[in-house]
């Protein structure tokens, strides 16, 4: 038997777990290796979908969706990923699904400042929208996952989120008679592994795209009446390096607009009165002082629908966000230099908020799945 | 002894673990670092302390105070129920000059005073810093409150202390800040609302006052001695007078500022 319990299969995605979780995992899993066969770790099970790859249609204003070679997107993979996304059995005691915090009704973000995890546990950061996450060079506010695949299972294993384990997820899914057939359809064999779960959900997430907004129709569709006069003024302020300077990080390219540079910036949000950060953000990953308090630029797609705002959800409204920037951020030693260039009059602020409301896409209904099916273990 | 011999002597002493003279760093490593000295705060003798008081007056034309245009922040207009006037020159009845910052500039050197335990509060209310002029001791807490329904931003612009800038949303808890060095005056602005200004005087002693609409001030519990009493005004410049305070004395000092 070829054991694949190693860096490539079972240990790869464990970075996000707390030390206690690692210890728990070691205590439970390592002894099991000696005798019991672990699901997902015992055989060389391919995680690559076997069906015909499909092209994900992109709405106006978005570039082609990048697809990793090892995880081609197929219709069956998307369908399986969608089912898994809404399946509470990914969590401990089947309490939460991905959709519990990335609510389709809230444009795949969370109306709570900080999401409620397993048994009411709290994390420290706000659940961002999943729209257009497919384009981000790294996932999570601190960029700790290099791909959607690497991101997917992080929350499932996080004690303050879904609080599950690898074997817990697999065991839960194996109880459902539908899943082996679905996994077979996608991957060629009925095996349920964490890697397969990751790949399927990542494929589904790649279809969560927001474009063809009023802004897109104006900017890329030549529809000059798509924006109001106030929104057009707001767009000019958004781009003007001497006023809003927003596009310095929330980028607009010549043929598409992601409204994020995918990089990490300290905007001063979350710093205390003494200039210190409770959550040091990107620094946690790089240990570079200059990354202290820096977080990945979020997209602004559907921003009017995805409050509260900032990595910690501290700001409740777009008005508060724009006022925050108008104040040029909170000073601290690592404040991004772009923040200091912002000069906004009150009218500028109103125009910007109006413009931001033009970024809500018209995502096709079939990408907003039906309400979660009640699952009782 | 020739120079090279000195070096040899030092090396020899160092190698032989003699600690004085040539190897101070070794000595420092060998002992505990000196603890920060406990503050030796000056104790004012209530039996001899006196006070200085007086009035600040204004002579000159009285330009009409200009109304402040808050129309681009409707919540600020609503909060004020009427016109708001800028407060760079506020003259009360009998030519009394308000918002003058009066303080002991010289004469307290060598004395260290405990920071006042209670905070000084500056409130952002009606899109206005209240008070407009205030004093605080080094190490004393400046408590910053936002009573408004809008986000404010407090941005002190010191020359000696550290410059900082912090937004405070509506309903956010008070912020607390301490200045470490004496500095008169530190302008404060709100980056969001350009009409909002305040001035804070930071002193390493408790002997300061701000005049109200009556132009009067009193500085009490002052040890006897000779002092320079200084007055800062926002638009009329500064003035100083030397005073000598006898034990249990009460000095009276008036100032007159002239407008153009």
Contacts between the chains, C-beta under 8 A, distances in Angstrom:
chain1	res1	chain2	res2	distance
A	268	B	166	8.0
A	268	B	167	8.0
A	271	B	166	7.8
A	273	B	166	7.0
A	273	B	175	4.8
A	273	B	176	5.5
A	273	B	177	5.9
A	275	B	164	7.2
A	314	B	169	7.8
A	315	B	169	6.9
A	319	B	151	7.9
A	320	B	151	5.6
A	320	B	169	5.6
A	320	B	170	7.9
A	323	B	150	6.8
A	323	B	151	3.7
A	323	B	153	7.9
A	323	B	167	7.2
A	323	B	169	7.7
A	323	B	192	5.7
A	324	B	151	6.3
A	324	B	167	5.0
A	324	B	169	7.6
A	326	B	153	7.5
A	326	B	191	6.5
A	326	B	192	4.7
A	327	B	151	7.0
A	327	B	152	7.8
A	327	B	153	3.2
A	327	B	155	7.6
A	327	B	165	6.9
A	327	B	166	8.0
A	327	B	167	4.2
A	327	B	190	7.6
A	327	B	191	4.5
A	327	B	192	5.1
A	328	B	153	7.5
A	328	B	155	7.9
A	328	B	165	6.1
A	328	B	191	5.2
A	329	B	165	7.2
A	329	B	167	7.4
A	330	B	165	6.6
A	330	B	166	4.7
A	330	B	167	6.0
A	331	B	163	7.1
A	331	B	164	4.5
A	331	B	165	4.3
A	331	B	166	6.8
A	344	B	192	8.0
A	345	B	72	6.6
A	346	B	72	3.2
A	346	B	73	5.3
A	347	B	72	6.0
